[in-house]
Amino acid sequence: MEEIRLQKFLSEAGIASRRKAEEYIKQEQIKVNGKTITELGTKINPNKDKVEYQGKLIKKENKNIYILLNKPIGYVTTAKDQFNRDTVLDLVKIKERIVPVGRLDMYTSGALILTNDGNFVYRITHPKHEIEKTYTVTLKGIINQENIKQLKNGIKIEDYTTSPAKVKILKIDEEKKQSRVAITIHEGKNRQIRKMCEAVGYKVLALHRSKIGNISVKDLPLGKWRYLKKDEVNKLIS
């Protein structure tokens, strides 16, 4: 087998995305044949070289796994949490090593994919592939058409301007003075939906990611998961 970059091997082995694997290398958490590696350009032969992460020998998984979880509020999207909070891997307990694809904050529920396929992680999370994510957002206040237009056209948040979004009003509750809207974006900035809504003057009361691409959690109860079908995976990366 030809030599491949160390971060690519780590990604394909399901340890982390390539970018996260690069961080592990820089942090001196990876050893090859007993030697700590710090150079990102390091190449290995997966059939000959012994790669270790945090003292454990890494073996590349032969079978790719793709799981859809309907994440409840109260769980962090990480493999291990430094504060010992509940993580999404406490909900998906399988023998294979898997990682979350992207993130949902602790107070956001909804669609989250977990996998051991590093290339899939890259395809789904890289901005150039523009995978759409749809969120159901409950807002404090009655949203108006001018604010809807602002969200649709893109809005400045901190040091960047969001790409145009799809926005649809789902419900207006005059009595509670709340609005429910569906917002579809293809970016994945930190807390982006919350920041977008706050930028036009609305506090987010509840946030739920209902779809990733065409894959919905509508029929999947909170806290439950299922394996993605082959055609679902293909549609996401095609």
N, C-alpha and C positions, 0 to 999 in steps of 0.2 A: 504493500500500500504506500502511496506517495505521502510525503510529509505535509502536514497542515499546520496552520497557525494555532498556537496554544489556546487562544481565546475562542477560536472556532470549535476546537475539540471540547472545551468546557461547555460551550453553548449546546452543542449537539448531544452532550452527555446529560443535559438537563440540569446542570448546576446553576446557570443563570443566563441572562441575555449576553450577547457579546460585549456590550458596553459595560455591564456589571462585572463580567469576567475580567475585563481590562482593569477595573478597580481592584479586584482581588489580587491580580498580578502585581499592581503597583503597591498594594498593601503587604506584599510578601507573604501571602497566604497559600501560594501554590508552589509545590515542589515537583521536579522532574528528575527521576532516578536519584532521589535523595538530596538534590540540590535546589535551594530556594531560587525561584526565577523572578526577575524584576523587569526584564526587557519585553516589551509588547511584540517585538518582531520574532520572538522565539518560535521555532517550528519543532514539531515532534512527529514521530511515527507511532500512530495509535496501536499498532500490532507489536511494537517492541518496547517502547518507553513506558515507564511506570509513573503515572501522574497522581499526586496526592493533593487533596484539599482539606485543610484543617486536620491533617494527620490521617485521613481516610483515603484508601486507594479508590480511584475513580474507574468505573467500567462503563463504557458507552452502552446505553440501552439499545437493544435490537428492535424493540417494538415501540412505535410512537403512540402516545396516549394524549387524547384531547377530551377535556372534561368541562362541562358547563355547570356553574354553580349559581344559584340564586342567593347571593350573599345577604345575610341579615345585618341590621345595624348592630354595632358593638364588637365587630371583628375587624382586626387590622389585616391589610393585604400584604403579608410578608410570610416568609417561610419560618422565621424565628423572630420573636420580639424581645428587645432588650429589657423591656419593663414587665415581661411575663404576662402580657395581655393575651386574650384569646385571638388566635389567628385563623385564617381561612383553612389552613391545613388541619385544624382541629375538627373541621366539618367534613373534609375529604380525606379519609384514612384508607390509603391503599399502600401496597408494599413498594411500588415504584416511587422514585424521587421525582416530584413535579414542582413546578414554580408557577406563580400567578403571571398572567399576561397583562402587563399594565397594572394600574392601581385604582382602587376605590377607597376613599377615606373612611375612617371608622364610623362616621355618621351617615354614610351613603349606602343604600341597599341596591341589590340588583345583579345584573348579568356580569359574570366574571369567568374567564376561561383560564384553566390551568393545564399545563402540558409538560412533557419532557423533551419537546422538539424545539431546540434553540433557533433553528431557521424560521420556524413558524412564529416564534416570539418576535423575531426581527421584522418579519413581514407584516405582522399585525400592529406593532408599536411604532414603526418608522413613519414619520409624517408624510413621506412621499407617496405612500400607498393609499392614503386617504380613506381608511376604513371608517365608515360612519358609525357613530354611537348615538342612540336616542335616549333621552332622559325625560322622565315625568317630574315636573318641578312644582311644588306648592309654595306660593309666594304670599307674604304679608302685604295686603293692599290690593287694589283693583288696577291691573295693568292696562295701559292705554295703547292705542294704535301707534302713537309716536315712539313709545318705548319698544314696541314690537318691531317697528321699522329699524330702529337703532341696532337691535340684536341681530336682525336679518342681514344688515349691511356690514356688520363688523364694528367692534367697539374697542377703544383703547383701554388696556388694562396694564397698569404699571409700565413696563418698557416695551410692550408689544401691542399690536392691534389684531384682534381675532379675525379669522376668515369668516366670510358670510355663513350664516347659520339658517337652518330651517326652523321656523317657529310657528306653533299652532296653539290657539287658545282652546283648552279642553273644557274648562268650567269657570264661571264667575259666581262666587258666593257673596252676594251683597250683604247678607245678614252677618256673616263672619268677617267680611271685608278681606277675603282671600281670593287668589286666582290660582288656577292650575293650568300649566302650559306644558307642551311637549317641545323640547329643543333638541335638534339633531346637529352634531358637529363632527368633524373628522380629525380635530386636533386632540391633544391629550395633555394640556398644560395642567400644572398643579392647581386643584380646586377651581378649574376654569369656569364651570357653570355657575358656581356660587359667586365668583368674582364678576362674571358678566352681569348677573342679576343685580348685584350690589352696585355696579357701575351705573345702572339706570334707576337706582333708588329703591330696590326691593330686597327685603331680607328673605332668604330661603328658609322655609319652615320644614320642608321634607324634600329629599332628593332620592330618586330611584332610577337606575339605568335599566330601561326596559328591553333594549335591543343592542346587539353588536352586529353590524351588517344587517342581514335578514334573520338572524338568530334571536329569538325572543324567549323570555322566561315567563311568559304569560301563563303557561300551563305547568310551571315548575314551582312548587311551594317554597317559601322562604326557608333557607337552611338546607334544602335538598339539592342533589346534583345528579347529572346523567352524563354518559359518554356521548360525544358528538358523533353524528353519522359521517361516513366518508364524504358524501356529497356536500354536507354542511361545511366541512373543512375545506374542500376544494373550492367552494364558492367564495370563502373568505380570502383565499390566497390567489384566486384566478385574476 
